[in-house]
């Protein structure tokens, strides 16, 4: 039993750990040339580009002055510097991992790509596990839910904008997946400051709705986006052509909650599947598959016996 009654997963796009948090004090990062905002272009980040990232990845990064709210959140709560994307490639397979801990694809969905199956995909999912225990969930803006056969027609699929309304009213389900509109996603070439402010607005809505005391918020980025990260991810699963499938490059992950460890930098290996495993642990759900059984469940980021931390304060 824990004080956590709500889990909010905010899924941003296309930045590695070094690209965003490489200069964060105490984190395992490197200093790189300063990237422009908005990004000058969208670096290639399909699976083939990831495999060849030594030659194609863009060695640039943003500084605290570019994303001050994120650095502030990381100082007040928990930042993970050993958090990997699950798939060595772009958005779609990683989005599937965050919902099902599985993916039958390694690249984004394309009618012209005959090497991958097309949706809908028949996959066991965390939302259906929640329903079996009579717990609630909602998808705010995530297109991936419309690629999963059991979730396509669900009335729990909502527009992105509905999250602020529901959170401000104090009416969130047990698990919320929150996906920004493209202009707020931080996916190049969108403005990262605008995207950061959107994230701040979602968190402020949770606080305003009186839900802070019982909520765990995860903020993470869906894939490497073609940016450089100096850490080589473990190779634990291979794609059918023998190339690395899992894990992909490190991405940032912040854990915000009254019970998140203050100023803690987690050195434990995590991934999107770890967030699924956290939900299984918190809500007493069975494991979806072997990945969630063997994955860490993010609990090192929490201390449920500590004096609860206050809501975030921004400079």
Buried (B, 14 or more C-beta within 10 A) or exposed (E): EBBBBBBBBBBBBBBBBBBBBBBBEEBBBBEBEEBEBBBEEEBBBBBBBBBEBEEBBBBBBBBBEBBBBBBBBBBBBBBBBBBBBBBBBBBBBBBBBBBBBBBBBBBBBEEEBEEBEEBEBEBBBBBBBBBEEEBBBBBBBBEBBBBBEBBEEBEBBBEBEEBBBBBBEEEBBBBBBBBBEEEBBBBBEBBBBBBBEBBBEBBBBBBBBEBBBBBBBBBBBBBBBBBBBBBEBEEBEEBEEEBBBBBBBBBBBBBBBBBBBEEBBBEBBBBBBBBBBBBBBBBEBEBBBEBBEEBBBBBBBBBEEEEEBEBBEEE
